[in-house]
């Protein structure tokens, strides 16, 4: 038997994105975003309300980076989501994060988070809070690159948001091969 919960934002996994921007003075900022995902081959979409300092910065600079939160930085990633840069302009520094400028867009890359997407703003609709960005580059620290030259999720150690229990969960083990295992049923 199933239990009905009504309309809720309950999906698994919900990636924990850390969206970073520069303000008008070049001060880096970041926020935690759990409602987002890939919407096209080179596009990312997120739900961000207009009152966030990060959204104001994105609209100003038309650029941002999206880092994958990891298990090693849960407290820092949570902190940038619960503290507003409208009230705490140096929250990124207080979190202990350091940044460098992206090579591709006018936005900061967080040094401690080993994978990031460099993005340009495509559109933002304040009535729906839907932000769409063009992914112009993906960068990853060598520490998360596997022997095959690709990003190794076990080295990245990304976390996901559990909206039902308000927790963060480490992603688990490989359970199959995409575009291959289903061919057994064909």
Buried (B, 14 or more C-beta within 10 A) or exposed (E): EEEEEEEEEEEEBBBBBBBBBBBEEEBBBBBBBBBBEEBEEBBBBBEBEEEBBBBBBBBBBBBBBBBBBBBEBBEBBBBBBEBBBEEBBEBBEEBEBEBEBBEBBBBBBBEBBBBBBBBBBBEBEEEEBBBBBBBBBEBBBEEBBEEEEEBBBEBBBBBBBBBEEEEBBEBEEEEEEEEEEEEEEE
